[in-house]
Amino acid sequence: MLALSLRRLADKQGIIWYHEADFWVKLWKQSEEYGFLRECPAQLLQQKLKDLDKAFRDGFDKSQPGKRIPTWRERGKHDNFRFPQHFKLENRRIFLPKVGWVGYFKSQSIKGTPKNVTVSRKGKHWYMSVQVEQEAPDIAVHPSKSAVGIDLGVNVFAALSDGNEIRPIDAFRCHEKKLVVLQRQLSRKKRFSENWKKQVDKIRNCHQKIYHIRNDFLQKESTKLSHNHAMIVVEDLKIKNMSQSASGNLERPGKKVKAKSGLNKSILDQGWGEFKRQLSYKLEWLGGIFLEVNPKYTSQTCHRCKFSDKGNRKTQSLFHCMRCNHIGNADTNAAKNILAAGHAVLACGEMVRLGRSMKQEPLGIGDLVPAY
């Protein structure tokens, strides 16, 4: 269906939307070439057609500038399928149409009315996600009254405005050498041979281990912070721009490409985006406030006298104000400026949603009134 729609776009014709696509799939099931589709539950095929329909509609939605027309996916990656109904849950097993009863490890109890089940593969394991319907609880009142600003970094994963620091775990860096060895072994094997497939599984399992280590670290730290602080303010970092390649092109080759490549690996290894996402929804559950503010000049401004100059930051970790001679940790100073920017957003009467990400764009730290 994707191929037919892309071909129609190239010929300047209309796209095949869901209802027409569903009609063609029913005809294909009766043919010899595509008769294998009868082995799959009809609702799974319909769900995939709905996903394709939504992807095309999002691609042409002008209100979503980041969207694009759907493209091909590599076979064997992101394997998942969704059962909208006719499934049954019973203790530690689930009944799936045309599959039967399947046992699973029950990591947590399922609360509410199950509406659909999505089965996906990550590494060598299959996972089940159950979407449920239940009444939303009343907005909670956060038990804590404290607020904290967080400066995200590479050497120090998170520097808090109260002086505490969270050291990075560097999950990818710890397994980088192992990955190099596995990928070198893969390059020496015949493509799509049995040994090649076994080696691909080893690499996939290594990546999955890195993911689990990083996710476990982020879950624990975000849970701890969201329970201890009613308001958390972080930087609105443009991670995609920060991790762009410096290789350039043939006419204008980049400088210090190897050093920038190493920095990009360290930035992406931290998982800042996922960390902020977890803080946002956990604070929403607890009735807290999550804010994102403009990071401009936060590392160059003294949190005491508000004097801003790039010469204030002597080294990566040392901050020495050129006006008031304040000396302290540079990351902690930046975190205090971030917290002050968050207080300024609240003081200026900005609309703040509980637990939702609010981005403060127009003001820089030099334009803000001290919040102390």
Summary of the structure (lengths in Angstrom):
residues: 372
radius of gyration: 25.5
end to end distance: 59.9
largest distance: 82.0
contacts: 972
relative contact order: 0.09
helix: 41%
strand: 19%
